Amino acid sequence: MNHISRSFMAGGGRAFKFHSWEIREGGYRKTALFLGNGLWPLENEERLIRFLLDRNFRVLAPEIAYGSGPAPRLGLQAFRKALVSFAKAEIASGLPLYLIACSASAGAVLPIASTLPELAAVALIAPIVDFPPPGSRRPFFILPGGELAMTPEALSGEPELLEGLVSPKTVLRFRGRDQRELNAGLGRLCAPKDPVKAPALAFFAGDEDPCLSPEGRSLLARAGAKQYGYPRVRHEPGRDRFADNYYADLGSFLDEVEARAKKRGKA
């Protein structure tokens, strides 16, 4: 497996680090643009990266997670500008582009999915689409924003699987004006005149995810997302008791997307 990291220039001349993984040079036929959960380094997603490589993806992962715990923390507009710049540069390669977005990054990218050109599919992993998120608080020193504590118990029903990744003090932070804009954008997705313009859209979330309310699940369904759920699983389905089921579902979704694309190509 080849892994490189380098910088790319986004709008406004700002530089961001990104990672690229592939089995071998040129040994892929699709690109997965991966946005992590912002809680731990992207390199720690070994299982997901290997899973995608085995399905003939090249994996590209910019370090721009929205609401990130560790630095760099980006506001909503800076996050979106960087993502659009990166996606437009990659689509020029001519390979099918799949977007896999986790946690708050999923909620931040969903309203602008239609501005990312020629996406083959959008997979949202444990998406946060309620702003302010359930359980968040508003500390006085960043009024009028908020922060969401991401304890091991909130992330997994088997928190021992998170050993060395998070501490009880790990938080995601959101600006107040960003939360208002996110609420407005996510609300528009429910209108029939403004659907998500992606051939396939799905979300994968634990049934006991404390960051996703019933209203948030309803919003995702009205936006046209297919739901995959897991009993007794919390915010990180890839690091919980039914992780194998989650990966099987993600694989089925990606395989279905590719099969439909091939069928359309033969028509």
BAMIFI-114079 format. One record per residue (C-alpha): residue in one letter; x, y, z; chain; residue number from 1. Coordinates in Angstrom, 1 decimal. Example, Ala and Ser with C-alpha at 12.3 -4.5 7.8 and 13.67 -1.06 7.14 Angstrom:
<nodes>
{res=A | east=12.3 | north=-4.5 | up=7.8 | chain=A | n=1} $
{res=S | east=13.7 | north=-1.1 | up=7.1 | chain=A | n=2} $
</nodes>
This chain:
<nodes>
{res=M | east=0.0 | north=0.0 | up=0.0 | chain=A | n=1} $
{res=N | east=1.4 | north=3.4 | up=-1.0 | chain=A | n=2} $
{res=H | east=0.8 | north=6.4 | up=1.2 | chain=A | n=3} $
{res=I | east=1.8 | north=9.9 | up=0.5 | chain=A | n=4} $
{res=S | east=0.9 | north=13.2 | up=2.1 | chain=A | n=5} $
{res=R | east=1.3 | north=16.7 | up=0.6 | chain=A | n=6} $
{res=S | east=-0.4 | north=20.1 | up=0.5 | chain=A | n=7} $
{res=F | east=-3.0 | north=21.5 | up=-1.9 | chain=A | n=8} $
{res=M | east=-4.1 | north=25.1 | up=-2.4 | chain=A | n=9} $
{res=A | east=-7.7 | north=25.9 | up=-1.8 | chain=A | n=10} $
{res=G | east=-9.6 | north=29.1 | up=-2.6 | chain=A | n=11} $
{res=G | east=-8.1 | north=32.2 | up=-1.1 | chain=A | n=12} $
{res=G | east=-4.6 | north=30.8 | up=-1.3 | chain=A | n=13} $
{res=R | east=-4.9 | north=28.7 | up=1.9 | chain=A | n=14} $
{res=A | east=-2.9 | north=25.4 | up=1.9 | chain=A | n=15} $
{res=F | east=-4.2 | north=22.2 | up=3.5 | chain=A | n=16} $
{res=K | east=-2.5 | north=18.8 | up=4.0 | chain=A | n=17} $
{res=F | east=-4.0 | north=15.8 | up=2.4 | chain=A | n=18} $
{res=H | east=-3.3 | north=12.1 | up=2.2 | chain=A | n=19} $
{res=S | east=-3.4 | north=9.6 | up=-0.7 | chain=A | n=20} $
{res=W | east=-3.5 | north=5.8 | up=-0.4 | chain=A | n=21} $
{res=E | east=-3.4 | north=3.3 | up=-3.3 | chain=A | n=22} $
{res=I | east=-2.4 | north=-0.3 | up=-3.7 | chain=A | n=23} $
{res=R | east=0.1 | north=0.6 | up=-6.4 | chain=A | n=24} $
{res=E | east=0.5 | north=3.4 | up=-8.8 | chain=A | n=25} $
{res=G | east=-2.3 | north=3.3 | up=-11.3 | chain=A | n=26} $
{res=G | east=-3.8 | north=0.2 | up=-9.6 | chain=A | n=27} $
{res=Y | east=-7.3 | north=1.7 | up=-9.1 | chain=A | n=28} $
{res=R | east=-10.3 | north=2.7 | up=-11.2 | chain=A | n=29} $
{res=K | east=-12.3 | north=4.9 | up=-8.7 | chain=A | n=30} $
{res=T | east=-11.6 | north=7.7 | up=-6.2 | chain=A | n=31} $
{res=A | east=-12.9 | north=7.8 | up=-2.7 | chain=A | n=32} $
{res=L | east=-12.8 | north=11.3 | up=-1.2 | chain=A | n=33} $
{res=F | east=-12.8 | north=10.7 | up=2.5 | chain=A | n=34} $
{res=L | east=-13.6 | north=13.2 | up=5.2 | chain=A | n=35} $
{res=G | east=-12.9 | north=11.9 | up=8.7 | chain=A | n=36} $
{res=N | east=-14.6 | north=12.5 | up=12.0 | chain=A | n=37} $
{res=G | east=-12.1 | north=15.1 | up=13.1 | chain=A | n=38} $
{res=L | east=-11.4 | north=13.3 | up=16.4 | chain=A | n=39} $
{res=W | east=-8.3 | north=11.3 | up=15.5 | chain=A | n=40} $
{res=P | east=-5.7 | north=11.3 | up=12.7 | chain=A | n=41} $
{res=L | east=-6.8 | north=10.0 | up=9.3 | chain=A | n=42} $
{res=E | east=-4.0 | north=7.5 | up=9.4 | chain=A | n=43} $
{res=N | east=-5.8 | north=5.7 | up=12.2 | chain=A | n=44} $
{res=E | east=-8.6 | north=4.7 | up=9.8 | chain=A | n=45} $
{res=E | east=-6.6 | north=1.7 | up=8.7 | chain=A | n=46} $
{res=R | east=-9.5 | north=-0.7 | up=8.3 | chain=A | n=47} $
{res=L | east=-11.6 | north=1.7 | up=6.2 | chain=A | n=48} $
{res=I | east=-8.7 | north=2.6 | up=4.0 | chain=A | n=49} $
{res=R | east=-7.8 | north=-1.1 | up=3.4 | chain=A | n=50} $
{res=F | east=-11.5 | north=-1.8 | up=2.8 | chain=A | n=51} $
{res=L | east=-11.6 | north=0.8 | up=0.1 | chain=A | n=52} $
{res=L | east=-8.3 | north=-0.2 | up=-1.5 | chain=A | n=53} $
{res=D | east=-9.6 | north=-3.8 | up=-1.8 | chain=A | n=54} $
{res=R | east=-12.5 | north=-2.4 | up=-3.9 | chain=A | n=55} $
{res=N | east=-10.1 | north=-0.8 | up=-6.3 | chain=A | n=56} $
{res=F | east=-10.4 | north=2.7 | up=-4.9 | chain=A | n=57} $
{res=R | east=-7.7 | north=5.3 | up=-4.5 | chain=A | n=58} $
{res=V | east=-8.4 | north=7.0 | up=-1.2 | chain=A | n=59} $
{res=L | east=-7.9 | north=10.8 | up=-0.9 | chain=A | n=60} $
{res=A | east=-8.3 | north=12.3 | up=2.5 | chain=A | n=61} $
{res=P | east=-7.8 | north=16.1 | up=3.1 | chain=A | n=62} $
{res=E | east=-7.3 | north=17.2 | up=6.7 | chain=A | n=63} $
{res=I | east=-10.3 | north=19.6 | up=6.7 | chain=A | n=64} $
{res=A | east=-12.9 | north=17.8 | up=9.0 | chain=A | n=65} $
{res=Y | east=-15.6 | north=20.2 | up=10.1 | chain=A | n=66} $
{res=G | east=-16.0 | north=20.8 | up=13.8 | chain=A | n=67} $
{res=S | east=-12.6 | north=19.1 | up=14.3 | chain=A | n=68} $
{res=G | east=-11.4 | north=18.4 | up=17.8 | chain=A | n=69} $
{res=P | east=-7.7 | north=18.7 | up=17.0 | chain=A | n=70} $
{res=A | east=-6.4 | north=21.6 | up=15.0 | chain=A | n=71} $
{res=P | east=-6.9 | north=22.8 | up=12.3 | chain=A | n=72} $
{res=R | east=-10.4 | north=24.0 | up=13.0 | chain=A | n=73} $
{res=L | east=-12.3 | north=25.5 | up=10.1 | chain=A | n=74} $
{res=G | east=-15.4 | north=27.6 | up=9.9 | chain=A | n=75} $
{res=L | east=-18.1 | north=26.3 | up=7.7 | chain=A | n=76} $
{res=Q | east=-17.3 | north=28.5 | up=4.7 | chain=A | n=77} $
{res=A | east=-13.6 | north=27.7 | up=4.7 | chain=A | n=78} $
{res=F | east=-14.4 | north=24.0 | up=5.0 | chain=A | n=79} $
{res=R | east=-16.8 | north=24.1 | up=2.0 | chain=A | n=80} $
{res=K | east=-14.4 | north=26.1 | up=-0.1 | chain=A | n=81} $
{res=A | east=-11.6 | north=23.8 | up=0.5 | chain=A | n=82} $
{res=L | east=-13.7 | north=20.7 | up=-0.2 | chain=A | n=83} $
{res=V | east=-15.1 | north=22.1 | up=-3.5 | chain=A | n=84} $
{res=S | east=-11.6 | north=23.1 | up=-4.6 | chain=A | n=85} $
{res=F | east=-10.3 | north=19.6 | up=-3.9 | chain=A | n=86} $
{res=A | east=-13.2 | north=17.8 | up=-5.5 | chain=A | n=87} $
{res=K | east=-13.1 | north=19.9 | up=-8.7 | chain=A | n=88} $
{res=A | east=-9.3 | north=19.2 | up=-9.0 | chain=A | n=89} $
{res=E | east=-9.9 | north=15.4 | up=-8.6 | chain=A | n=90} $
{res=I | east=-12.9 | north=15.1 | up=-11.0 | chain=A | n=91} $
{res=A | east=-10.6 | north=16.3 | up=-13.8 | chain=A | n=92} $
{res=S | east=-8.9 | north=12.8 | up=-13.6 | chain=A | n=93} $
{res=G | east=-12.0 | north=11.3 | up=-15.2 | chain=A | n=94} $
{res=L | east=-12.4 | north=8.6 | up=-12.5 | chain=A | n=95} $
{res=P | east=-15.7 | north=8.1 | up=-10.7 | chain=A | n=96} $
{res=L | east=-15.7 | north=10.2 | up=-7.5 | chain=A | n=97} $
{res=Y | east=-17.3 | north=8.8 | up=-4.4 | chain=A | n=98} $
{res=L | east=-17.7 | north=11.0 | up=-1.3 | chain=A | n=99} $
{res=I | east=-17.5 | north=9.4 | up=2.2 | chain=A | n=100} $
{res=A | east=-18.1 | north=11.9 | up=5.0 | chain=A | n=101} $
{res=C | east=-18.2 | north=11.3 | up=8.7 | chain=A | n=102} $
{res=S | east=-19.8 | north=13.0 | up=11.7 | chain=A | n=103} $
{res=A | east=-20.2 | north=16.8 | up=11.5 | chain=A | n=104} $
{res=S | east=-18.4 | north=16.8 | up=8.1 | chain=A | n=105} $
{res=A | east=-21.3 | north=14.8 | up=6.7 | chain=A | n=106} $
{res=G | east=-23.9 | north=17.4 | up=7.9 | chain=A | n=107} $
{res=A | east=-21.7 | north=20.2 | up=6.6 | chain=A | n=108} $
{res=V | east=-21.3 | north=18.7 | up=3.1 | chain=A | n=109} $
{res=L | east=-24.8 | north=17.4 | up=2.5 | chain=A | n=110} $
{res=P | east=-26.4 | north=20.7 | up=1.6 | chain=A | n=111} $
{res=I | east=-23.7 | north=21.5 | up=-1.0 | chain=A | n=112} $
{res=A | east=-23.4 | north=18.0 | up=-2.5 | chain=A | n=113} $
{res=S | east=-25.1 | north=19.2 | up=-5.7 | chain=A | n=114} $
{res=T | east=-22.2 | north=21.7 | up=-6.2 | chain=A | n=115} $
{res=L | east=-19.6 | north=18.9 | up=-6.3 | chain=A | n=116} $
{res=P | east=-19.4 | north=17.9 | up=-9.9 | chain=A | n=117} $
{res=E | east=-20.2 | north=14.4 | up=-11.1 | chain=A | n=118} $
{res=L | east=-20.4 | north=12.6 | up=-7.8 | chain=A | n=119} $
{res=A | east=-21.1 | north=8.9 | up=-8.2 | chain=A | n=120} $
{res=A | east=-22.4 | north=8.5 | up=-4.7 | chain=A | n=121} $
{res=V | east=-22.4 | north=10.0 | up=-1.2 | chain=A | n=122} $
{res=A | east=-22.0 | north=7.9 | up=1.9 | chain=A | n=123} $
{res=L | east=-22.6 | north=9.6 | up=5.2 | chain=A | n=124} $
{res=I | east=-21.1 | north=7.9 | up=8.2 | chain=A | n=125} $
{res=A | east=-22.8 | north=8.7 | up=11.6 | chain=A | n=126} $
{res=P | east=-23.9 | north=12.1 | up=10.2 | chain=A | n=127} $
{res=I | east=-24.5 | north=15.0 | up=12.5 | chain=A | n=128} $
{res=V | east=-27.4 | north=16.9 | up=11.0 | chain=A | n=129} $
{res=D | east=-28.9 | north=18.5 | up=14.1 | chain=A | n=130} $
{res=F | east=-27.4 | north=21.9 | up=15.0 | chain=A | n=131} $
{res=P | east=-26.8 | north=22.4 | up=17.8 | chain=A | n=132} $
{res=P | east=-26.2 | north=18.7 | up=18.1 | chain=A | n=133} $
{res=P | east=-28.0 | north=16.8 | up=20.9 | chain=A | n=134} $
{res=G | east=-26.0 | north=17.0 | up=24.1 | chain=A | n=135} $
{res=S | east=-23.9 | north=20.0 | up=23.1 | chain=A | n=136} $
{res=R | east=-23.4 | north=23.0 | up=25.4 | chain=A | n=137} $
{res=R | east=-22.6 | north=26.7 | up=25.0 | chain=A | n=138} $
{res=P | east=-19.5 | north=27.6 | up=27.0 | chain=A | n=139} $
{res=F | east=-19.3 | north=31.3 | up=27.8 | chain=A | n=140} $
{res=F | east=-15.9 | north=31.8 | up=26.1 | chain=A | n=141} $
{res=I | east=-17.1 | north=31.0 | up=22.6 | chain=A | n=142} $
{res=L | east=-20.6 | north=32.5 | up=22.7 | chain=A | n=143} $
{res=P | east=-22.8 | north=32.2 | up=20.7 | chain=A | n=144} $
{res=G | east=-21.3 | north=28.9 | up=19.4 | chain=A | n=145} $
{res=G | east=-21.2 | north=25.5 | up=21.1 | chain=A | n=146} $
{res=E | east=-19.2 | north=22.4 | up=21.8 | chain=A | n=147} $
{res=L | east=-20.0 | north=18.7 | up=21.9 | chain=A | n=148} $
{res=A | east=-18.1 | north=16.4 | up=24.2 | chain=A | n=149} $
{res=M | east=-17.2 | north=13.1 | up=22.4 | chain=A | n=150} $
{res=T | east=-16.6 | north=10.7 | up=25.2 | chain=A | n=151} $
{res=P | east=-15.6 | north=7.1 | up=24.5 | chain=A | n=152} $
{res=E | east=-19.0 | north=6.0 | up=25.8 | chain=A | n=153} $
{res=A | east=-20.8 | north=8.3 | up=23.4 | chain=A | n=154} $
{res=L | east=-18.7 | north=7.0 | up=20.5 | chain=A | n=155} $
{res=S | east=-19.0 | north=3.3 | up=21.1 | chain=A | n=156} $
{res=G | east=-21.0 | north=0.7 | up=23.0 | chain=A | n=157} $
{res=E | east=-17.6 | north=-1.0 | up=23.4 | chain=A | n=158} $
{res=P | east=-15.4 | north=1.9 | up=24.4 | chain=A | n=159} $
{res=E | east=-12.3 | north=-0.4 | up=24.8 | chain=A | n=160} $
{res=L | east=-12.2 | north=-0.4 | up=21.0 | chain=A | n=161} $
{res=L | east=-11.3 | north=3.3 | up=21.1 | chain=A | n=162} $
{res=E | east=-8.2 | north=2.9 | up=23.4 | chain=A | n=163} $
{res=G | east=-5.6 | north=5.5 | up=22.6 | chain=A | n=164} $
{res=L | east=-7.8 | north=7.4 | up=20.2 | chain=A | n=165} $
{res=V | east=-9.9 | north=9.8 | up=22.3 | chain=A | n=166} $
{res=S | east=-10.0 | north=11.2 | up=25.8 | chain=A | n=167} $
{res=P | east=-13.0 | north=12.1 | up=27.9 | chain=A | n=168} $
{res=K | east=-12.2 | north=15.8 | up=27.1 | chain=A | n=169} $
{res=T | east=-12.3 | north=15.5 | up=23.3 | chain=A | n=170} $
{res=V | east=-14.8 | north=18.0 | up=21.9 | chain=A | n=171} $
{res=L | east=-16.2 | north=19.2 | up=18.5 | chain=A | n=172} $
{res=R | east=-16.7 | north=22.9 | up=18.3 | chain=A | n=173} $
{res=F | east=-19.2 | north=24.9 | up=16.2 | chain=A | n=174} $
{res=R | east=-19.7 | north=28.6 | up=15.6 | chain=A | n=175} $
{res=G | east=-23.1 | north=30.0 | up=16.2 | chain=A | n=176} $
{res=R | east=-23.5 | north=31.5 | up=12.7 | chain=A | n=177} $
{res=D | east=-22.4 | north=28.3 | up=11.1 | chain=A | n=178} $
{res=Q | east=-25.1 | north=26.4 | up=13.0 | chain=A | n=179} $
{res=R | east=-27.7 | north=28.8 | up=11.7 | chain=A | n=180} $
{res=E | east=-26.5 | north=28.4 | up=8.1 | chain=A | n=181} $
{res=L | east=-26.4 | north=24.6 | up=8.5 | chain=A | n=182} $
{res=N | east=-29.9 | north=24.5 | up=9.8 | chain=A | n=183} $
{res=A | east=-31.2 | north=26.5 | up=6.9 | chain=A | n=184} $
{res=G | east=-29.3 | north=24.5 | up=4.3 | chain=A | n=185} $
{res=L | east=-30.3 | north=21.1 | up=5.7 | chain=A | n=186} $
{res=G | east=-33.9 | north=22.3 | up=5.9 | chain=A | n=187} $
{res=R | east=-34.0 | north=23.1 | up=2.2 | chain=A | n=188} $
{res=L | east=-33.0 | north=19.5 | up=1.4 | chain=A | n=189} $
{res=C | east=-36.5 | north=18.5 | up=2.4 | chain=A | n=190} $
{res=A | east=-38.1 | north=20.6 | up=-0.4 | chain=A | n=191} $
{res=P | east=-38.9 | north=18.6 | up=-3.5 | chain=A | n=192} $
{res=K | east=-37.5 | north=21.4 | up=-5.7 | chain=A | n=193} $
{res=D | east=-34.0 | north=21.1 | up=-4.2 | chain=A | n=194} $
{res=P | east=-33.1 | north=17.4 | up=-3.9 | chain=A | n=195} $
{res=V | east=-29.5 | north=16.1 | up=-3.4 | chain=A | n=196} $
{res=K | east=-28.2 | north=15.7 | up=-6.9 | chain=A | n=197} $
{res=A | east=-26.2 | north=12.5 | up=-6.5 | chain=A | n=198} $
{res=P | east=-27.0 | north=9.2 | up=-8.2 | chain=A | n=199} $
{res=A | east=-26.9 | north=7.4 | up=-4.8 | chain=A | n=200} $
{res=L | east=-27.1 | north=8.7 | up=-1.2 | chain=A | n=201} $
{res=A | east=-27.0 | north=6.6 | up=2.0 | chain=A | n=202} $
{res=F | east=-26.3 | north=7.1 | up=5.7 | chain=A | n=203} $
{res=F | east=-24.9 | north=4.5 | up=8.2 | chain=A | n=204} $
{res=A | east=-25.6 | north=5.1 | up=11.8 | chain=A | n=205} $
{res=G | east=-26.0 | north=3.3 | up=15.1 | chain=A | n=206} $
{res=D | east=-29.5 | north=3.1 | up=16.5 | chain=A | n=207} $
{res=E | east=-28.2 | north=4.6 | up=19.7 | chain=A | n=208} $
{res=D | east=-26.1 | north=7.3 | up=18.2 | chain=A | n=209} $
{res=P | east=-26.5 | north=10.2 | up=20.7 | chain=A | n=210} $
{res=C | east=-25.7 | north=12.7 | up=18.1 | chain=A | n=211} $
{res=L | east=-28.5 | north=11.9 | up=15.7 | chain=A | n=212} $
{res=S | east=-32.1 | north=12.6 | up=16.8 | chain=A | n=213} $
{res=P | east=-35.3 | north=11.1 | up=15.4 | chain=A | n=214} $
{res=E | east=-35.8 | north=14.4 | up=13.6 | chain=A | n=215} $
{res=G | east=-32.4 | north=14.2 | up=12.1 | chain=A | n=216} $
{res=R | east=-33.1 | north=10.7 | up=10.8 | chain=A | n=217} $
{res=S | east=-36.3 | north=12.0 | up=9.3 | chain=A | n=218} $
{res=L | east=-34.5 | north=14.8 | up=7.6 | chain=A | n=219} $
{res=L | east=-32.1 | north=12.4 | up=6.0 | chain=A | n=220} $
{res=A | east=-34.9 | north=10.2 | up=4.8 | chain=A | n=221} $
{res=R | east=-36.7 | north=13.2 | up=3.3 | chain=A | n=222} $
{res=A | east=-33.5 | north=14.1 | up=1.5 | chain=A | n=223} $
{res=G | east=-33.6 | north=10.8 | up=-0.2 | chain=A | n=224} $
{res=A | east=-30.9 | north=8.9 | up=1.8 | chain=A | n=225} $
{res=K | east=-31.1 | north=5.2 | up=2.2 | chain=A | n=226} $
{res=Q | east=-30.7 | north=4.2 | up=5.8 | chain=A | n=227} $
{res=Y | east=-28.5 | north=1.5 | up=7.3 | chain=A | n=228} $
{res=G | east=-28.8 | north=1.0 | up=11.1 | chain=A | n=229} $
{res=Y | east=-27.2 | north=-1.0 | up=13.8 | chain=A | n=230} $
{res=P | east=-28.8 | north=-2.0 | up=17.2 | chain=A | n=231} $
{res=R | east=-27.0 | north=-0.9 | up=20.4 | chain=A | n=232} $
{res=V | east=-24.4 | north=0.9 | up=18.3 | chain=A | n=233} $
{res=R | east=-23.5 | north=4.5 | up=19.1 | chain=A | n=234} $
{res=H | east=-21.6 | north=7.2 | up=17.1 | chain=A | n=235} $
{res=E | east=-18.8 | north=5.2 | up=15.6 | chain=A | n=236} $
{res=P | east=-20.2 | north=2.2 | up=13.7 | chain=A | n=237} $
{res=G | east=-16.8 | north=1.2 | up=12.5 | chain=A | n=238} $
{res=R | east=-15.5 | north=0.8 | up=16.1 | chain=A | n=239} $
{res=D | east=-18.5 | north=-0.8 | up=17.8 | chain=A | n=240} $
{res=R | east=-20.0 | north=-4.3 | up=18.3 | chain=A | n=241} $
{res=F | east=-21.4 | north=-4.6 | up=14.8 | chain=A | n=242} $
{res=A | east=-18.5 | north=-3.2 | up=12.8 | chain=A | n=243} $
{res=D | east=-18.5 | north=-6.2 | up=10.5 | chain=A | n=244} $
{res=N | east=-22.1 | north=-5.6 | up=9.6 | chain=A | n=245} $
{res=Y | east=-21.4 | north=-1.9 | up=8.9 | chain=A | n=246} $
{res=Y | east=-18.6 | north=-2.7 | up=6.6 | chain=A | n=247} $
{res=A | east=-20.7 | north=-5.4 | up=4.8 | chain=A | n=248} $
{res=D | east=-23.4 | north=-2.8 | up=4.3 | chain=A | n=249} $
{res=L | east=-21.0 | north=-0.1 | up=3.1 | chain=A | n=250} $
{res=G | east=-19.6 | north=-2.6 | up=0.6 | chain=A | n=251} $
{res=S | east=-23.0 | north=-3.6 | up=-0.7 | chain=A | n=252} $
{res=F | east=-23.9 | north=0.1 | up=-1.2 | chain=A | n=253} $
{res=L | east=-20.7 | north=0.9 | up=-3.1 | chain=A | n=254} $
{res=D | east=-21.0 | north=-2.3 | up=-5.2 | chain=A | n=255} $
{res=E | east=-24.6 | north=-1.5 | up=-6.1 | chain=A | n=256} $
{res=V | east=-23.6 | north=2.0 | up=-7.2 | chain=A | n=257} $
{res=E | east=-20.8 | north=0.6 | up=-9.4 | chain=A | n=258} $
{res=A | east=-23.2 | north=-2.1 | up=-10.8 | chain=A | n=259} $
{res=R | east=-25.8 | north=0.5 | up=-11.8 | chain=A | n=260} $
{res=A | east=-23.1 | north=2.7 | up=-13.4 | chain=A | n=261} $
{res=K | east=-21.9 | north=-0.2 | up=-15.5 | chain=A | n=262} $
{res=K | east=-25.4 | north=-1.0 | up=-16.6 | chain=A | n=263} $
{res=R | east=-26.0 | north=2.5 | up=-17.7 | chain=A | n=264} $
{res=G | east=-22.8 | north=2.4 | up=-19.6 | chain=A | n=265} $
{res=K | east=-23.9 | north=-0.6 | up=-21.5 | chain=A | n=266} $
{res=A | east=-27.3 | north=0.8 | up=-22.3 | chain=A | n=267} $
</nodes>
